[in-house]
């Protein structure tokens, strides 16, 4: 064998070794990461019939929700999609199979389907129905006596943009158009007040109530409360509306604290959101091995999260927890009403006043003022905002009132409100924040023009980044460079908004310009 032959044999050996090594590395990656590039769910089929006659119903609009579930003992669900289909002449419907792009922790991920809405003219909407693999799905619709009965049974869906378009359009047609109509000036005011909220107390202050979670059915609530150096978990009953007394049921030793969630009306847990690295592996919002059971009702077994066995008796097993139970998306307590928020500026604070407009089943409307500012965490898991407690008359929320973020109950008939917690600690507020010049112009358009004119008149460079020092009385001193590049202090007009901030860094002045939109400019950031 010549030198050339030996060299060729050596190259072949290296190539063969490389293929084996690559295959081994690929197998190791698959075994360790268990990655798949898509999340799959089979098609859903079923039949819709008249509840009285058994006749098939054609042209019924069916919406199927597909969720991803990661483990029997993890209460987290991921919404994959809402799929729509219409029934044919035999009453049958068939959704397309789901192929959703994205990485999933396989084989832990299991998809679950649920029929969340069925709508047909002249019939009441169907209640949500889980899809059991291998079981025939038959949905019975009951005739509606009138449009009031239809409105009471049909509810909006928490869909993402582009999903269940036909259903949401049909649902909106059930309600009077003026209830949700917004003029161009209303929409502009909403944008202005949303931009202005970053200057208020709700977004810049924390505590003493750090989190609030409403149990499925609205009969219990849980609070995460700071008490001196400790963070305690409190629970209270809402069976009679709002008069329950908070009782300590646990303690949260972690800092920053975890979130609260009810995995059933009888079980309360602390959970931790997934980190950015964990979300790169799996889209789950829940960090693995982060769930801790805090409280279980007497006689209830603490095991895999489960929903109550409503109407089945105490000896019957509880049904598996549905996504609607966990996320409080059920609308049984709407009582045929629809809700919308109207915002207007408060002349005393310069921030926004929120009013909840309620359209009743008979078409009449009323407005109640929501106290204070929205505060606390917002999220899909245990989200407190605008949730209705048992009885249907009281809504619970986290609002910044009485110098702190507190849990409040708001009477949907009169607008009266009461604090649910007994916390006495004051809120802790940041005093510095960084925002873009475009954001400041959106929030305080007239003030921004007045400020820029005053600074230019005093010799400041209007294209330079600057900071505003705000005193407790609203007096403003701007620190900005002059045309020679020297850092100078100039007086500015009195700040028009009540704020805990004492220093505001205004950035991107030259980059944004007066004509640049808020959507293309950097948003507010804490310093």
C-alpha positions as CSV (number, residue, x, y, z in Angstrom):
1,X,0.0,0.0,0.0
2,X,1.5,3.3,-1.1
3,X,1.5,6.5,0.9
4,X,-1.5,7.8,-1.1
5,X,-3.5,4.7,-0.2
6,X,-2.6,4.9,3.4
7,X,-3.6,8.6,3.5
8,X,-7.0,7.8,1.9
9,X,-7.6,5.1,4.4
10,X,-6.8,7.5,7.3
11,X,-9.2,10.1,5.9
12,X,-12.0,7.4,5.6
13,X,-11.4,6.4,9.2
14,X,-11.6,10.0,10.3
15,X,-14.8,10.5,8.4
16,X,-16.4,7.3,9.8
17,X,-15.3,8.3,13.3
18,X,-16.8,11.8,12.7
19,X,-20.2,10.3,11.6
20,X,-20.3,8.1,14.7
21,X,-19.4,11.0,17.0
22,X,-21.9,13.3,15.4
23,X,-24.6,10.6,15.8
24,X,-23.7,10.1,19.4
25,X,-23.7,13.8,20.1
26,X,-27.1,14.2,18.4
27,X,-28.5,11.3,20.5
28,X,-27.1,12.8,23.7
29,X,-28.7,16.2,22.8
30,X,-32.1,14.5,22.1
31,X,-31.9,12.5,25.3
32,X,-30.8,15.4,27.5
33,X,-32.9,18.2,26.1
34,X,-35.9,16.2,24.6
35,X,-36.5,18.9,22.0
36,X,-39.1,19.0,19.2
37,X,-39.5,21.9,16.9
38,X,-43.3,21.8,16.8
39,X,-46.2,21.1,19.1
40,X,-48.8,18.8,17.6
41,X,-52.5,18.1,18.5
42,X,-54.9,15.8,16.6
43,X,-58.1,17.1,14.9
44,X,-61.2,17.3,17.1
45,X,-64.6,16.0,15.8
46,X,-68.0,15.8,17.3
47,X,-71.7,16.4,16.8
48,X,-74.1,19.2,17.8
49,X,-77.8,18.3,18.3
50,X,-81.0,19.8,19.6
51,X,-81.4,19.0,23.3
52,X,-85.2,18.4,23.0
53,X,-85.6,16.7,19.7
54,X,-82.2,15.2,19.1
55,X,-82.2,16.6,15.6
56,X,-78.8,17.6,14.1
57,X,-78.0,21.3,14.0
58,X,-76.2,22.7,11.0
59,X,-74.1,25.9,10.8
60,X,-73.4,26.0,14.5
61,X,-70.1,27.7,15.3
62,X,-67.8,25.6,17.4
63,X,-64.6,26.9,19.1
64,X,-62.1,24.3,20.4
65,X,-59.3,25.4,22.8
66,X,-56.0,23.4,22.7
67,X,-53.7,23.5,25.7
68,X,-50.4,22.0,26.5
69,X,-49.9,20.4,29.9
70,X,-46.5,19.4,31.3
71,X,-47.0,17.2,34.3
72,X,-49.8,15.7,36.4
73,X,-48.5,17.6,39.4
74,X,-47.8,20.9,37.8
75,X,-50.8,23.3,37.6
76,X,-49.4,25.2,34.6
77,X,-51.1,25.1,31.2
78,X,-50.0,26.7,28.0
79,X,-52.6,28.0,25.6
80,X,-51.6,26.7,22.1
81,X,-54.5,27.8,20.0
82,X,-58.3,28.4,19.6
83,X,-59.7,26.6,16.5
84,X,-63.0,27.3,14.8
85,X,-65.3,25.0,12.8
86,X,-69.0,24.9,11.6
87,X,-71.3,21.9,11.7
88,X,-72.5,20.4,8.4
89,X,-76.1,19.2,7.7
90,X,-75.6,16.1,9.9
91,X,-74.5,18.3,12.8
92,X,-70.9,17.2,12.7
93,X,-67.8,19.4,12.9
94,X,-64.2,18.7,12.4
95,X,-61.3,21.0,13.3
96,X,-57.9,20.9,11.5
97,X,-55.0,19.3,13.3
98,X,-52.8,21.7,15.1
99,X,-49.2,22.2,14.1
100,X,-47.9,24.9,16.4
101,X,-44.2,26.0,16.0
102,X,-42.2,26.2,19.1
103,X,-40.0,24.1,21.4
104,X,-41.5,21.8,24.0
105,X,-40.2,19.6,26.8
106,X,-41.0,16.2,25.2
107,X,-42.3,13.7,26.3
108,X,-43.6,15.8,29.3
109,X,-45.9,17.9,27.1
110,X,-49.4,16.5,26.5
111,X,-52.0,18.4,24.6
112,X,-55.6,18.7,25.8
113,X,-58.6,19.9,23.9
114,X,-61.8,21.5,25.2
115,X,-64.9,22.8,23.4
116,X,-65.1,26.2,25.0
117,X,-68.0,27.7,22.9
118,X,-70.8,26.6,20.6
119,X,-73.0,29.4,19.2
120,X,-76.1,29.1,17.0
121,X,-79.0,31.5,16.3
122,X,-82.0,30.8,18.5
123,X,-80.1,28.6,21.0
124,X,-78.3,29.2,24.3
125,X,-74.5,28.8,24.1
126,X,-73.1,25.5,25.4
127,X,-71.1,25.1,28.5
128,X,-67.4,24.2,28.1
129,X,-66.8,20.4,27.4
130,X,-63.5,18.6,27.7
131,X,-62.6,16.3,24.8
132,X,-61.9,12.8,26.0
133,X,-59.7,10.7,23.7
134,X,-61.7,7.8,22.3
135,X,-65.1,9.0,23.5
136,X,-67.7,10.3,21.1
137,X,-68.4,14.0,21.6
138,X,-72.0,15.0,21.5
139,X,-73.1,18.6,22.4
140,X,-76.7,19.4,23.1
141,X,-78.0,22.9,22.6
142,X,-81.1,24.2,24.5
143,X,-83.5,26.7,22.7
144,X,-83.2,30.2,24.0
145,X,-86.4,32.0,25.1
146,X,-85.1,35.4,24.0
147,X,-82.0,37.3,23.3
148,X,-81.5,38.0,27.0
149,X,-81.1,34.3,27.7
150,X,-78.6,34.1,24.8
151,X,-76.5,36.9,26.2
152,X,-76.5,35.4,29.6
153,X,-75.2,32.0,28.3
154,X,-72.7,33.3,25.7
155,X,-69.4,34.7,26.9
156,X,-66.2,36.2,25.3
157,X,-63.2,34.1,24.9
158,X,-59.6,35.0,26.0
159,X,-58.3,34.5,22.4
160,X,-55.2,35.9,20.8
161,X,-55.2,38.1,17.8
162,X,-56.4,36.3,14.7
163,X,-58.1,33.4,16.6
164,X,-61.9,32.6,16.8
165,X,-62.6,35.7,14.7
166,X,-66.0,34.6,13.6
167,X,-67.1,33.7,17.2
168,X,-66.0,37.0,18.7
169,X,-67.7,38.9,16.0
170,X,-70.9,37.0,16.6
171,X,-70.6,37.4,20.3
172,X,-70.2,41.2,20.0
173,X,-73.4,41.3,17.9
174,X,-75.4,40.0,20.9
175,X,-74.7,43.2,22.9
176,X,-75.8,46.7,22.2
177,X,-73.3,48.6,20.1
178,X,-73.0,51.7,22.4
179,X,-71.8,49.5,25.3
180,X,-68.4,49.0,23.6
181,X,-68.3,52.0,21.3
182,X,-65.2,54.2,21.7
183,X,-64.8,57.5,19.8
184,X,-61.4,58.6,18.4
185,X,-61.0,61.0,21.3
186,X,-61.7,58.2,23.8
187,X,-59.0,56.1,22.3
188,X,-56.5,58.9,22.3
189,X,-57.3,59.7,25.9
190,X,-56.8,56.0,26.8
191,X,-53.3,56.1,25.1
192,X,-52.4,59.3,26.9
193,X,-53.5,58.0,30.3
194,X,-51.8,54.6,29.8
195,X,-48.5,56.5,29.1
196,X,-49.1,58.8,32.1
197,X,-49.6,55.8,34.4
198,X,-45.8,55.1,34.5
199,X,-45.5,58.3,36.5
200,X,-48.1,57.3,39.2
201,X,-47.9,55.3,42.4
202,X,-49.4,52.1,41.0
203,X,-46.5,51.3,38.8
204,X,-43.7,52.7,41.0
205,X,-44.8,51.4,44.5
206,X,-45.0,47.9,46.0
207,X,-46.8,46.5,48.9
208,X,-48.0,45.9,51.5
209,X,-50.1,43.4,49.5
210,X,-47.8,41.8,46.9
211,X,-50.2,39.4,45.2
212,X,-53.9,38.4,45.1
213,X,-55.5,35.2,43.7
214,X,-59.2,34.4,43.4
215,X,-60.2,30.7,43.7
216,X,-62.3,29.1,41.0
217,X,-66.0,29.9,41.7
218,X,-65.0,33.1,43.6
219,X,-65.6,31.7,47.1
220,X,-62.1,32.3,48.5
221,X,-59.2,34.7,48.0
222,X,-55.5,34.5,49.0
223,X,-53.2,37.4,49.7
224,X,-49.4,37.8,49.9
225,X,-48.8,40.4,52.5
226,X,-45.7,42.1,53.9
227,X,-45.7,42.3,57.7
228,X,-42.5,43.9,59.0
229,X,-39.7,41.7,57.8
230,X,-41.9,38.7,57.0
231,X,-44.1,37.9,54.0
232,X,-47.2,36.0,54.9
233,X,-49.9,34.1,53.0
234,X,-53.4,35.0,54.1
235,X,-56.7,33.4,53.0
236,X,-60.2,34.7,53.4
237,X,-63.7,33.5,52.6
238,X,-65.9,35.4,50.1
239,X,-69.0,33.3,50.4
240,X,-71.1,36.3,51.6
241,X,-69.5,38.8,49.3
242,X,-66.5,40.4,50.9
243,X,-66.8,40.2,54.7
244,X,-64.4,37.4,55.4
245,X,-61.5,38.0,57.8
246,X,-58.0,37.2,56.5
247,X,-56.3,34.3,58.3
248,X,-52.6,33.5,58.1
249,X,-52.2,30.1,56.4
250,X,-48.5,30.2,55.5
251,X,-45.2,32.1,55.1
252,X,-43.1,32.9,52.0
253,X,-39.4,32.8,52.9
254,X,-38.1,33.6,49.4
255,X,-37.0,37.0,48.2
256,X,-38.2,38.0,45.7
257,X,-41.4,36.2,46.7
258,X,-43.2,33.7,44.5
259,X,-46.7,34.1,43.1
260,X,-50.0,32.7,44.5
261,X,-52.4,30.5,42.6
262,X,-55.4,28.2,43.4
263,X,-55.2,24.8,41.7
264,X,-58.8,24.2,42.8
265,X,-61.3,25.9,45.2
266,X,-59.7,23.9,48.0
267,X,-55.9,24.0,47.3
268,X,-53.6,27.0,47.4
269,X,-50.0,27.0,46.1
270,X,-47.0,29.2,45.7
271,X,-45.4,29.1,42.3
272,X,-42.4,30.7,40.6
273,X,-42.3,32.0,37.0
274,X,-39.9,30.3,34.6
275,X,-36.7,32.2,33.9
276,X,-35.6,33.3,30.5
277,X,-33.3,30.2,30.2
278,X,-36.1,27.9,31.2
279,X,-38.5,29.5,28.7
280,X,-35.9,29.0,25.9
281,X,-36.3,25.2,26.6
282,X,-40.0,25.1,27.2
283,X,-42.7,27.8,26.7
284,X,-44.2,26.9,30.1
285,X,-44.7,29.9,32.5
286,X,-44.0,27.6,35.4
287,X,-40.5,26.9,36.7
288,X,-39.9,23.2,37.2
289,X,-40.1,22.0,40.8
290,X,-41.2,25.4,42.0
291,X,-44.7,24.6,43.2
292,X,-45.3,24.4,46.9
293,X,-48.6,23.6,48.5
294,X,-49.4,26.2,51.1
295,X,-52.9,25.4,52.3
296,X,-55.5,22.6,51.7
297,X,-59.1,22.8,53.0
298,X,-59.8,20.3,55.8
299,X,-60.7,16.9,54.4
300,X,-59.2,17.7,50.9
301,X,-56.4,15.5,49.7
302,X,-53.3,17.4,48.5
303,X,-52.4,15.6,45.3
304,X,-52.5,16.4,41.6
305,X,-54.4,19.6,41.0
306,X,-58.1,18.9,40.5
307,X,-61.3,20.8,40.2
308,X,-64.2,20.2,42.6
309,X,-66.8,17.5,42.0
310,X,-69.6,20.0,41.6
311,X,-73.0,18.2,42.0
312,X,-71.4,14.8,42.2
313,X,-71.5,14.3,46.0
314,X,-68.7,14.1,48.5
315,X,-67.8,10.5,47.7
316,X,-67.3,11.0,44.0
317,X,-63.8,11.7,42.7
318,X,-63.0,15.2,41.5
319,X,-62.6,15.9,37.8
320,X,-59.2,16.9,36.4
321,X,-58.5,20.6,36.6
322,X,-59.5,22.5,33.4
323,X,-57.6,25.5,32.2
324,X,-60.7,27.7,32.9
325,X,-60.5,26.8,36.6
326,X,-56.9,27.7,36.9
327,X,-57.0,31.0,34.9
328,X,-60.4,32.1,36.2
329,X,-61.6,32.5,32.6
330,X,-65.1,31.2,33.4
331,X,-67.7,33.9,33.2
332,X,-70.5,32.2,35.2
333,X,-70.7,35.2,37.5
334,X,-71.1,37.8,34.7
335,X,-74.9,37.3,35.1
336,X,-75.6,38.3,31.5
337,X,-73.7,41.6,31.9
338,X,-70.9,43.1,29.8
339,X,-68.1,45.4,31.1
340,X,-65.9,48.1,29.7
341,X,-63.5,50.6,31.2
342,X,-63.8,54.3,30.7
343,X,-60.8,56.6,31.6
344,X,-60.7,60.3,32.2
345,X,-58.1,62.6,33.7
346,X,-58.3,63.4,37.4
347,X,-57.8,67.2,37.8
348,X,-56.5,66.7,41.4
349,X,-53.7,64.2,40.5
350,X,-53.2,64.6,36.8
351,X,-53.5,60.8,36.5
352,X,-56.4,58.8,35.3
353,X,-59.8,58.0,36.9
354,X,-61.2,54.6,35.8
355,X,-64.9,54.0,35.6
356,X,-66.4,50.6,35.1
357,X,-69.3,50.7,32.7
358,X,-71.7,47.8,33.3
359,X,-74.3,46.9,30.7
360,X,-77.0,44.7,32.3
361,X,-79.0,42.0,30.6
362,X,-81.9,44.3,29.9
363,X,-79.7,46.8,28.1
364,X,-79.5,49.4,30.9
365,X,-76.1,50.7,31.9
366,X,-74.5,52.1,35.0
367,X,-71.0,53.3,35.8
368,X,-69.0,52.9,39.1
369,X,-65.7,54.5,39.8
370,X,-62.8,52.2,40.5
371,X,-60.7,53.5,43.4
372,X,-57.1,54.5,43.2
373,X,-54.6,53.1,40.6
374,X,-54.1,49.6,39.4
375,X,-51.1,48.0,41.2
376,X,-49.4,44.7,41.9
377,X,-48.4,41.9,39.5
378,X,-50.4,41.2,36.3
379,X,-50.3,37.7,34.8
380,X,-52.2,34.8,33.5
381,X,-51.6,32.8,36.7
382,X,-53.8,33.9,39.6
383,X,-54.5,37.2,37.9
384,X,-56.6,39.3,40.3
385,X,-57.7,42.2,38.2
386,X,-61.4,42.7,37.5
387,X,-62.5,39.3,38.9
388,X,-65.9,38.7,40.3
389,X,-66.4,37.1,43.7
390,X,-69.1,34.6,44.7
391,X,-72.6,36.1,44.5
392,X,-71.8,38.1,41.4
393,X,-72.1,41.5,43.0
394,X,-68.5,42.2,44.2
395,X,-65.3,42.5,42.1
396,X,-62.0,42.1,43.8
397,X,-58.8,43.8,42.6
398,X,-55.4,45.2,43.7
399,X,-55.6,49.0,43.8
400,X,-53.2,51.6,45.2
401,X,-55.4,53.3,48.0
402,X,-54.6,54.6,51.4
403,X,-50.8,55.0,50.7
404,X,-50.3,51.4,49.6
405,X,-51.3,48.5,47.3
406,X,-54.3,46.8,48.9
407,X,-56.8,44.2,48.0
408,X,-60.2,45.8,47.6
409,X,-63.8,44.6,46.9
410,X,-65.9,46.9,44.7
411,X,-69.7,46.8,44.8
412,X,-70.7,46.5,41.1
413,X,-74.1,48.2,41.9
414,X,-73.1,51.2,43.9
415,X,-69.4,51.6,43.5
416,X,-68.8,51.4,47.2
417,X,-65.5,49.6,48.1
418,X,-63.8,48.1,51.1
419,X,-60.3,46.8,51.9
420,X,-60.0,43.1,52.2
421,X,-56.7,43.0,53.9
422,X,-55.7,44.1,57.4
423,X,-52.1,45.2,56.4
424,X,-50.8,48.3,58.1
425,X,-47.3,48.5,56.4
426,X,-46.8,51.4,53.9
427,X,-45.7,50.9,50.4
428,X,-42.1,51.1,49.3
429,X,-41.7,53.3,46.2
430,X,-38.9,53.9,43.8
431,X,-37.9,57.5,43.3
432,X,-36.1,57.3,40.0
433,X,-37.1,56.2,36.5
434,X,-35.9,56.4,32.9
435,X,-38.3,57.2,30.1
436,X,-38.0,58.2,26.5
437,X,-38.7,61.8,25.3
438,X,-41.5,60.5,23.0
439,X,-43.1,58.7,25.9
440,X,-43.0,61.9,28.0
441,X,-44.6,63.8,25.1
442,X,-47.4,61.3,24.8
443,X,-48.1,61.4,28.6
444,X,-47.7,65.2,29.1
445,X,-48.0,66.8,25.7
446,X,-48.6,70.3,26.8
447,X,-46.1,70.2,29.6
448,X,-43.4,68.8,27.3
449,X,-43.8,71.7,24.9
450,X,-43.8,74.2,27.8
451,X,-40.7,72.5,29.3
452,X,-38.7,72.5,26.0
453,X,-39.6,76.1,25.4
454,X,-38.4,77.1,28.9
455,X,-35.1,75.2,28.6
456,X,-34.4,76.6,25.1
457,X,-35.0,80.1,26.4
458,X,-32.5,79.6,29.2
459,X,-29.8,78.4,26.8
460,X,-30.1,74.6,27.1
461,X,-29.4,72.3,24.1
462,X,-32.9,70.9,23.2
463,X,-31.3,67.8,21.6
464,X,-29.4,66.7,24.7
465,X,-30.5,64.0,27.2
466,X,-31.6,65.6,30.4
467,X,-32.9,64.7,33.9
468,X,-35.7,66.3,35.9
469,X,-35.4,66.7,39.7
470,X,-38.9,67.0,41.2
471,X,-39.5,68.2,44.7
472,X,-42.4,67.1,46.9
473,X,-44.3,70.3,46.0
474,X,-43.8,69.7,42.2
475,X,-41.0,72.2,41.7
476,X,-38.7,71.1,38.8
477,X,-35.0,71.6,38.2
478,X,-33.7,70.2,34.9
479,X,-30.1,69.1,34.5
480,X,-29.1,69.4,30.9
481,X,-26.1,70.5,28.7
482,X,-25.9,73.9,27.1
483,X,-24.8,74.6,23.5
484,X,-21.2,74.6,24.7
485,X,-21.5,71.1,26.1
486,X,-21.4,72.2,29.8
487,X,-23.8,70.5,32.2
488,X,-26.1,73.1,33.7
489,X,-29.1,73.3,35.9
490,X,-32.2,75.2,34.7
491,X,-35.5,75.7,36.4
492,X,-38.6,74.2,34.7
493,X,-42.4,74.6,35.0
494,X,-44.1,72.9,37.9
495,X,-44.6,69.1,37.3
496,X,-48.4,68.6,36.6
497,X,-48.7,65.0,37.8
498,X,-48.8,63.6,41.4
499,X,-45.9,61.1,41.4
500,X,-43.5,59.4,43.9
501,X,-40.7,59.9,41.4
502,X,-38.1,62.5,42.4
503,X,-35.8,62.0,39.4
504,X,-36.8,61.3,35.8
505,X,-34.1,60.6,33.2
506,X,-35.4,61.7,29.8
507,X,-33.5,59.9,27.0
508,X,-33.4,59.7,23.3
509,X,-34.2,63.4,22.7
510,X,-32.2,63.7,19.5
511,X,-33.1,60.3,18.3
512,X,-36.8,60.5,18.7
513,X,-37.6,64.0,17.6
514,X,-41.0,65.7,18.0
515,X,-42.5,63.7,15.1
516,X,-41.5,60.2,16.2
517,X,-44.3,58.0,17.5
518,X,-44.5,56.4,20.9
519,X,-44.7,52.9,19.5
520,X,-41.2,53.3,17.9
521,X,-39.6,54.9,20.9
522,X,-38.0,53.1,23.8
523,X,-40.5,52.6,26.7
524,X,-40.0,53.5,30.4
525,X,-37.4,51.7,32.4
526,X,-36.6,51.8,36.1
527,X,-33.2,53.3,36.9
